[in-house]
Amino acid sequence: MPARWLVIVSWISLTVAVGSAARILTDIYARGHRLKMPVMEAVWPATALYLGPVGVWAYLQVRSCHPLRDGLSLVASRNCCGVATCAVS
């Protein structure tokens, strides 16, 4: 039987990992921040399962490089990736 503290740490780790994956899934599907590559909509939640909050941080960094598009105006900007882009915002 494993030590009680190890069981507690493992449950906390699992809870944080599932919460991180749920955060990314909520952002993608409920908030409408769909990704350009559909396969990444499965990859990012899976990444959050083993990286936890670090995976959420990485997802948010990548997502912020690609602004939402609502078709209202065309804006030239420099995004967080350091690439000059022309995006509809």
Phi and psi restraints in degrees (value plus and minus 20) as a CYANA .aco file:
   2 PRO   PHI     -89.3   -49.3
   2 PRO   PSI     139.3   179.3
   3 ALA   PHI     -82.9   -42.9
   3 ALA   PSI     127.2   167.2
   4 ARG   PHI     -79.7   -39.7
   4 ARG   PSI     -60.3   -20.3
   5 TRP   PHI     -83.0   -43.0
   5 TRP   PSI     -53.8   -13.8
   6 LEU   PHI     -89.0   -49.0
   6 LEU   PSI     -57.4   -17.4
   7 VAL   PHI     -85.0   -45.0
   7 VAL   PSI     -61.9   -21.9
   8 ILE   PHI     -84.3   -44.3
   8 ILE   PSI     -65.5   -25.5
   9 VAL   PHI     -82.2   -42.2
   9 VAL   PSI     -59.4   -19.4
  10 SER   PHI     -87.2   -47.2
  10 SER   PSI     -58.5   -18.5
  11 TRP   PHI     -87.7   -47.7
  11 TRP   PSI     -58.1   -18.1
  12 ILE   PHI     -84.3   -44.3
  12 ILE   PSI     -63.0   -23.0
  13 SER   PHI     -82.0   -42.0
  13 SER   PSI     -64.3   -24.3
  14 LEU   PHI     -84.0   -44.0
  14 LEU   PSI     -60.3   -20.3
  15 THR   PHI     -84.7   -44.7
  15 THR   PSI     -63.6   -23.6
  16 VAL   PHI     -84.7   -44.7
  16 VAL   PSI     -60.8   -20.8
  17 ALA   PHI     -85.3   -45.3
  17 ALA   PSI     -65.8   -25.8
  18 VAL   PHI     -87.0   -47.0
  18 VAL   PSI     -58.4   -18.4
  19 GLY   PHI     -83.3   -43.3
  19 GLY   PSI     -58.7   -18.7
  20 SER   PHI     -85.7   -45.7
  20 SER   PSI     -63.9   -23.9
  21 ALA   PHI     -83.7   -43.7
  21 ALA   PSI     -60.1   -20.1
  22 ALA   PHI     -83.9   -43.9
  22 ALA   PSI     -57.3   -17.3
  23 ARG   PHI     -81.1   -41.1
  23 ARG   PSI     -63.8   -23.8
  24 ILE   PHI     -89.0   -49.0
  24 ILE   PSI     -63.5   -23.5
  25 LEU   PHI     -82.0   -42.0
  25 LEU   PSI     -59.2   -19.2
  26 THR   PHI     -83.2   -43.2
  26 THR   PSI     -61.6   -21.6
  27 ASP   PHI     -84.9   -44.9
  27 ASP   PSI     -59.9   -19.9
  28 ILE   PHI     -93.2   -53.2
  28 ILE   PSI     -70.4   -30.4
  29 TYR   PHI    -115.1   -75.1
  29 TYR   PSI     -61.6   -21.6
  30 ALA   PHI    -101.3   -61.3
  30 ALA   PSI     -58.8   -18.8
  31 ARG   PHI    -110.5   -70.5
  31 ARG   PSI     -30.1     9.9
  32 GLY   PHI      61.3   101.3
  32 GLY   PSI      -0.1    39.9
  33 HIS   PHI    -107.0   -67.0
  33 HIS   PSI      47.0    87.0
  34 ARG   PHI     -89.4   -49.4
  34 ARG   PSI     128.1   168.1
  35 LEU   PHI    -115.1   -75.1
  35 LEU   PSI     136.2   176.2
  36 LYS   PHI     -86.2   -46.2
  36 LYS   PSI     -55.6   -15.6
  37 MET   PHI    -124.2   -84.2
  37 MET   PSI      91.6   131.6
  38 PRO   PHI     -76.9   -36.9
  38 PRO   PSI     -50.5   -10.5
  39 VAL   PHI     -83.5   -43.5
  39 VAL   PSI     -48.8    -8.8
  40 MET   PHI     -89.6   -49.6
  40 MET   PSI     -39.5     0.5
  41 GLU   PHI     -89.0   -49.0
  41 GLU   PSI     -38.1     1.9
  42 ALA   PHI    -117.8   -77.8
  42 ALA   PSI     -51.6   -11.6
  43 VAL   PHI     -89.9   -49.9
  43 VAL   PSI     -64.4   -24.4
  44 TRP   PHI     -83.2   -43.2
  44 TRP   PSI     -65.1   -25.1
  45 PRO   PHI     -83.1   -43.1
  45 PRO   PSI     -56.2   -16.2
  46 ALA   PHI     -85.6   -45.6
  46 ALA   PSI     -57.7   -17.7
  47 THR   PHI     -83.2   -43.2
  47 THR   PSI     -59.7   -19.7
  48 ALA   PHI     -85.2   -45.2
  48 ALA   PSI     -45.4    -5.4
  49 LEU   PHI     -87.0   -47.0
  49 LEU   PSI     -50.5   -10.5
  50 TYR   PHI    -127.7   -87.7
  50 TYR   PSI     -35.7     4.3
  51 LEU   PHI    -125.3   -85.3
  51 LEU   PSI     -35.7     4.3
  52 GLY   PHI      42.8    82.8
  52 GLY   PSI    -153.4  -113.4
  53 PRO   PHI     -80.9   -40.9
  53 PRO   PSI     -48.3    -8.3
  54 VAL   PHI     -85.2   -45.2
  54 VAL   PSI     -58.1   -18.1
  55 GLY   PHI     -85.3   -45.3
  55 GLY   PSI     -58.8   -18.8
  56 VAL   PHI     -84.9   -44.9
  56 VAL   PSI     -64.2   -24.2
  57 TRP   PHI     -79.5   -39.5
  57 TRP   PSI     -65.4   -25.4
  58 ALA   PHI     -83.3   -43.3
  58 ALA   PSI     -62.5   -22.5
  59 TYR   PHI     -80.1   -40.1
  59 TYR   PSI     -65.2   -25.2
  60 LEU   PHI     -85.5   -45.5
  60 LEU   PSI     -53.9   -13.9
  61 GLN   PHI     -86.4   -46.4
  61 GLN   PSI     -63.2   -23.2
  62 VAL   PHI     -89.4   -49.4
  62 VAL   PSI     -61.6   -21.6
  63 ARG   PHI     -83.8   -43.8
  63 ARG   PSI     -56.0   -16.0
  64 SER   PHI     -89.8   -49.8
  64 SER   PSI     -35.2     4.8
  65 CYS   PHI     -96.7   -56.7
  65 CYS   PSI     -34.3     5.7
  66 HIS   PHI    -145.9  -105.9
  66 HIS   PSI      72.7   112.7
  67 PRO   PHI     -85.0   -45.0
  67 PRO   PSI     137.2   177.2
  68 LEU   PHI     -86.0   -46.0
  68 LEU   PSI     131.9   171.9
  69 ARG   PHI    -138.9   -98.9
  69 ARG   PSI     103.8   143.8
  70 ASP   PHI    -142.2  -102.2
  70 ASP   PSI     -17.3    22.7
  71 GLY   PHI      59.3    99.3
  71 GLY   PSI      -6.8    33.2
  72 LEU   PHI    -106.5   -66.5
  72 LEU   PSI     -63.3   -23.3
  73 SER   PHI    -171.2  -131.2
  73 SER   PSI     139.3   179.3
  74 LEU   PHI    -122.9   -82.9
  74 LEU   PSI     103.9   143.9
  75 VAL   PHI    -147.4  -107.4
  75 VAL   PSI     108.2   148.2
  76 ALA   PHI    -111.1   -71.1
  76 ALA   PSI     110.1   150.1
  77 SER   PHI    -170.5  -130.5
  77 SER   PSI     152.0   192.0
  78 ARG   PHI    -132.7   -92.7
  78 ARG   PSI      98.1   138.1
  79 ASN   PHI    -109.2   -69.2
  79 ASN   PSI    -198.1  -158.1
  80 CYS   PHI     -87.1   -47.1
  80 CYS   PSI     -38.6     1.4
  81 CYS   PHI    -100.1   -60.1
  81 CYS   PSI     -25.1    14.9
  82 GLY   PHI      62.1   102.1
  82 GLY   PSI      -2.9    37.1
  83 VAL   PHI    -129.3   -89.3
  83 VAL   PSI     110.1   150.1
  84 ALA   PHI     -94.1   -54.1
  84 ALA   PSI     106.8   146.8
  85 THR   PHI    -149.2  -109.2
  85 THR   PSI     142.1   182.1
  86 CYS   PHI    -140.3  -100.3
  86 CYS   PSI      88.1   128.1
  87 ALA   PHI    -142.4  -102.4
  87 ALA   PSI     131.6   171.6
  88 VAL   PHI    -107.4   -67.4
  88 VAL   PSI     103.2   143.2
